[in-house]
Amino acid sequence: MLIINLLILYFKFYAVCLVVKGIPEYIKTLLVNIKGKTLFEKLYVPFEKSA
C-alpha cells in the first residue's frame, strides 16, 4: 500500500513539474498569437480600407 501511495505522490509531483515547465511555453504562444493577430490587423485593415 505504501508503494502505491509513493507512486501516486511521484506522479502528482511529475505532473506539477510538467505544468510548471509548460506555463512559460503557453505564455509564449499566447503572446505570439496576440502579436500575430495585431500585426495581421495592422496589415489587413488599411488594405481593406483602400480596396
Buried (B, 14 or more C-beta within 10 A) or exposed (E): EEEEEEEEEEEEEEEEEEEEEEEEEEEEEEEEEEEEEEEEEEEEEEEEEEE
